[in-house]
């Protein structure tokens, strides 16, 4: 299934179109990295300048085929404002529940944090930008993978001292050594360059 809207006809601002390009890239990259599960998980971003709206792909679209023009504008009541297609209910409500109250509950649980582990479901990562959220998702998945590999050895795992953890978070967790884009943005830009070579149609 392919749903297309024209950025010219829909009068997207440069910021809106960039958000759509970045979100399309995140879908393609997530599929490339093995993070997608058929058509039943989701990535969204708030429409720039419109906190009540967000971008979502039509239900039934595979992440490998998402492009910048694929997205619908979702709104608080779950109706499509721009674009066409079905709003996947759990994406609108957050998580496997079909009641918006569950999404509100999860938002309260997340608070000002950027990662939420959900029992029997998976993880949610958040960020100010698509790059921030995807960078967290990427390294969270990699860390979990390494953890599983380490546990498979059956050996007692060594925990780093709390002071080392805190120092690492301070030193590596920010961009204190670099001018310009954040490490997360640099990582995401590098990943998008891979797509530019192999799947450039994500920008369409």
Secondary structure, DSSP 8 states (H G I E B T S, - for coil): ------TTTTT--HHHHHHHHHHHHHHHHHHHTT---TTS----EEETTEEEEEEE--TT--GGG--GGG-EEE-TTS-EEES-S---HHHHHSSS-SSHHHHHHHHHHHTT-SEEEETTTEEEE--SSHHHHHHHHHHHHHHHHHHHHHHHTTS------HHHHHHHHHHHSS-TT-SSS-HHHHHHHHHHHHHHHH-GGGG-
